[in-house]
């Protein structure tokens, strides 16, 4: 769909923004709470798909309808970016493969977690700077609201929306309580909060309270790897930025160094105060190699329980449950807590090879369309997600990551009065703006 200048937002982008808002606000536990069997047993297959996925699919079809090329949007996409086309193509191949080999139960994660991320990337990759600014502000508001709700839950020791497991309401003990806010798991909420750190407001008097709010929420959500990844990411970005300033002999390098030291000196007392207030109680109690970490290591014994057919073609859901029984009895492994392992077990070597090629293609697309901050964010999120099953189940995390990367991406902006037709401007048509 064509747009004039950079002051109008196309219909597919508007729908994509609505979809991102839906992904933020509507969690699995909310759907279950209102009576939709989204993550519980039973119910029709269409009810197992997140509303945000439907909106993104409609936005993608709108983009296809507005595509001027006769071969449709896939031909245009291959011409614009082969990595994104490879990701979408691989997901479609894996969907067909899973249906033919292991049944319908294993395809829902591909449809609801991975496919929407590719659809969003396809829509936003040709967006104008105004489109990306709108997406970035939406992400900022979503992360901030999620943090406020999380802190409120931490203070009350009660979830705003109850979590249901096996048709019953689940409640943590007071000592182990962690808020979930707008999500269905504290780890997902923690990673989304970590993503929010890469999207600070432009103005300093908004940025400081925004950062402090997110720091408090990170401690409340209690994700150990999220906190570690956030600290490492901050150090990497600060050191690289300082190094670049020194090499360029930028006079602002001294100011940057002073800012880094100020944050370091102020961060310690603030974190100590947060722990004293009880925000990091659960986090402080698990800063060691606990049974939860041991289970994440023991789950890899599952590969030794699989037969040759399952290793090559994947295991059906009922077979996977049978494979977990000996691990549950021997090592206490109740579920798989690693999405790489789960995708391999459900797709087998043949299907996982296609999935891995596509997923790495999406990561490559994210890497090459972004700057330093977004690249460090990308590595951090993949690292944290690899320590849990955040991407091996129905989750909005990957959509949130792609939305953040897209909003920070390098995008050419057309000159005043020039018609924007959804194509990347060349060196003679516009200036390149680095959103990072």
N, C-alpha and C positions, 0 to 999 in steps of 0.2 A: 504494500500500500504506500503510495507516494505521500510525501509531506513537504510543505514549503518552509524553507528556512529551518530554524531549530526551535520554533515557538509553538508547534502543535504536536500533540502526542497521538500517535496512531491508535486505532482500535485494538490491534493485537497487543500493543504495549500496555494499554489501559487494562486489558483483560489479564495480562501477565502480572501487573501490579496488584490487581484484585486477588489473583491466585496466591501470590506471595503473602499477602495479608491473611488469607484464609489458612495457609500453611502455618502461619504464626499462631493464629487465634484458636483454631479447631484442632484439638489433640485427640488421640485415640481414646483417652479416658473420658473426654467430653462427649464423644460420639456414643460411647457405651453408656454414659450417664443418662443421655436422652433416649436410650432405647434402641440405638442402631448397633447391630452386632458386627462392628468393624473389626475388632480384634478378639472377639470371643467365638466359641464354637457355634456352628449353625448359621442360618441366614443365606440369602441369595448372593451369588458372586458379585453383582454390581455394588452391593452394600459393603464389600470388602475393600473398595477403592476409595481413597480420600477425596473429598469434594474439590480440593485444590488441584488434584490430578485431572479431574474432568474440566475444570476451567482452563488449565494450561493446554489441554488437548484441543479445546474449542479455540483458544487463541492461536494455536499452531495451525489449525485448519483455516482460520481467518487469514493467517499469513500465506498459506498455500493458495487461497482464493484470490489474494491480491498479487500473487506472483505473476509477472508478465511473461516469463519464459514458457514455451509450450510444454516442456518436459516436467514442469512443476518445480517445487521448492527444493527437491533433492538434487536436481541438476545444478541449480543455482548455489546450493550449499556446498557441493563438491568443488565448484569453481571458487567459492569464497574461502572455505576452510575444510580440507580433507579430514582433519583430525576429528572434527565434530561430526562429520558425516560417517566416519568409521565407528564412532561411539554409538550413534543411533542405529546404524546398520547391525552392529554386533548385538545390541540389546534385542532387536527384532529376531535375529537368528537364534539367540539363546531362548527367547520366548517359545518359538516353534520347536526347538530342540527339547526343551523341558516338557512341553505338552506331549511330545511323542515318546519320551523316555521315562520320566518320573511322575507324570501326571500334573493335574491342575494346581495342587497344593503348593508347589514350589515356584510358580510363576508370579505370584502376587507381589513378591519383593521386587522383582524386575519391573513390574508395571508401576508400582506405587512409590518406590524409592529411587530407582535409577532413571527410568524413562522420563519422568517430569523434569529432572535436572537437564537432560539433553534438550527437551522442548523449550525450557526457559532460556538456555544458552542460545538456541537457534533464533529465538525472538529478539533477545537483547543484543545480539552481536552486531546488528545493523542500527541499533538505537542511536539517537542523537545525544548530545551532552545533556540536554534537558531531560531526556528519558532516564539517563543514568543518575542524574541528580535526584529525580523523583524516587527512583529505586533506593538510592543511598539514604535518603531521609526516611523512607518507609522502614528500612532496616534499622536505622537508629532508634526510631520510635518503638518498633517492635521489641528490640533488645532492652531498651530502657524500661518499658512497661513490664516485660517479663522479669527484670531484675527487681522492680518495686514489689511485684506480687510475690516473688520468691522470698524477699526479706520479710514481707508480711506473714507468709506461711511459717517462716523460721521463728518469728516472734511468738506466733500463736501455737506452734507445734501441731499444726493441722493443715492438711491440704485443702485448698479452696474447692477443688473438685475431687472426689474420692477416686482412688485407683481400684479397679476390679480385676481380680485374678480368679479363674475357674468359677465364674458366676458369683463370686463373693467379694465383699469389700476388703481390701488389704490395708493394714495400718502398721507402720513402723513403731518400734518402741521409742520412748522419749529420748533415750540415749542415742539411738541410731537414726532418729528422724532426719530426713533431708527433704527440702521443698522441691517441688517439680514445676510450680507456676503454670505456664501455658503449655507445658509438655507432659509426656506420660512417663518420663524417667529423669532423675536428677542429672545423669551423665549427659543426656542430650541437652538439657537446659544449661549445663556448665559449658559445653562446647559452643553452643550458640552465643553464650555470653562472651566467650573467648573471641569469637568472630567479631562481636561488637567492638572489641578494643581496636580493631583495624579500621573502624569507621567512625573516628571521633568527629564531633561537630567542628565546623570551621572556626567559630569564634571562641576565644579563650575562656570567657566567662560562662560559656556553656560546656566547654570541654572538661574543665576541672571537676565540676559536680558530676558530670556524666562518667568520667573515669573513676571517681571515688565510689559512685553507685555500683558500677560494674565490679570493682574490686571487692566490695562487701558481698555482692551476690555470688561471686566466684567462691568465696570462703563458705557461704551458706550452702551452696549446692554440693560442696564436698568432693569434687572430682580431683583426685590426686594428680593424675596425668595431665589434666587440663591446666591445673595451676603450674605444674612444672613446665609444660610446653609454653605457657604464657610468659613465664619469667625468662626462659631461654630465648623466645622470640623477641622479647623486648631488648635483651642484651645484644642479640645478633643485629637487629635493626639499628640500635644506637651505635654500636661499634662500626658498622659499615658506613653509616651516615657520617660519623666523626672522621673515619679514615678518608672518605671522599672529600670532606671539607679540608682536611689537612693537605691532601695531595693537590687540591686546587688552590691552596693557600688562601682559602676563604677567611676573611677576618671574623666571620660569625662562628668559626670553629671553637673559639674560646667560650662564646656564649652557650654553644651546644654542650660543651664539656661541663660548664657550670650547671646547666639544666639537668644533665644526667646525674651529677653528684647530689643536686638538691632533691631529685626524685628518690634517689637511693637513701639519703639521710632521712627524708620525710616518710618514706614507705615503711621503714622498720617500726617506728612508733605507731603508725596507723594500723599496721597488721597486728601488732601486739594488742592494741586497743580493741580491735575486732574480735580477737580470740578471747580477750577478757570479757567482752560482752556476750560471748557464747556463740558467735557466728561460725567459728571454725572448730567446734567441739568434736564433731564426727571426723573431720579431716585430721585433727591432731591425734585422735585415737587410732588412726590407721596409717601413720607415717612409718610403716615398717613392712616386711614381707609377711603379710597375714595370710590366713587360709584362703581368702578370696584370690590373692595373687597366686597361690600355689595351685588352685583349681584351674586358673587360666593356663598354667604350664602343663598340668596333667591332662587337659582335654585333647592334646595332640596325640595321645595314645589311641584315639579313635581311628586314626589311619590304619593302625595295625589290626583293628577288628573288622575292617572292610574286606570283602572278597574281591577277586579280580574284576568281575563284572561291575560291581559297584564303584571300584576305583576308576574304571574307564568311562562308564556311562552315568554314574551318579546313583544315589539311593533315594527311594521314595520316602515319604514322611513316616509311614509306619515302620519301615526298615530302619530309619534313623533312630526312632525311639527305642527299637530293640537293640541297636548298637550301643546306645547310651546306658543301658541297664548294667552291664558289667563294670563300666566306668563309674557309675553312681555307687555301686556297692564297694568298689575297691578304692576309688580316689575321691568320692563325694562329688563327682561332676554331675550336676543336675541338667544343665543346658550348655550349649556351645556359646562361649563368650568371645569369639573371634570371627569377624565377618569373612576374612579370607578363607579360613577353614570351613566355615559353613557353606560358602559358595562352592568351594571345591567338592565337598561331600554331596551337595545336592545336584551339581552339574556334572561331576566326574571330570576326568582329565580332558576328554574331548570338548565338552561344553565350557569348562573353565578356561581353556586356552583361548576360546573366542571371547569370553567375558573379560579376561585379563587384557587382551589386546584392545578391546573397546574402552575399558576403564582407564588404561594408561593413555589412550588417545584423548579422553576427556581431560585428564590431568595435564597433558601436554598443551591442549587448547587453553586451559586456564593459565598455565605458566607463560605462554608466549604472548598472551594478550594483556599482561599485567606488569606492574612495576615491582619494586623491592618489597613494599609492605604486603602486597597481595601474594607474592611468591612465598614469603616467610609464613604468612597465614595458611597458604595451601599446604606446605610441608607440615606445619603444626597440626592442622586438622586431620590430615591423613594419618599422622603418627598417633594421635589420640584415638581416632576411630579404629586403628589397628589393634588397640589394646582392649577393645570391647566389641560388642555385637551391634553397635549403633547403626551400621549399614547392612547388616545381615537380616534385618527385620524391617517391617514397615516403619519408615521414619521420614521426617521432613528435613533431616540434617543436610543431605546432599543438595537439596534445593536451596537451603539457606546459604551454603558455601558458594554455589554457583551464582546466586544473587549478589553476594558480597563481592566476589571476584569480578563479576560483570560491572558492578557499580564503581569499581576501582580501576577498570580497564583503560588502556590508552585508546582514545577515540578521536578520529579526525573530525573537525567541525567545518562545515561549509562556510564560505564567505557570505556576507550580508547580501540578501536578495537571491542567493543561489538556490536552485531546487534540489532538495535532498530526496534521492530516490532509493534509499536503502542500500547504497553501495559505498564502499570505503573510498574516501577522496584520495587522490594521488598528490604528489608533492606540489603540483601546480594548482590544485583546487582548494586547498585548505591547510590550516595549521594543525599540528598534532599537539593535543593536550594530554598531559600525564595526570590522571586523577589522583595519583598517589602523592 
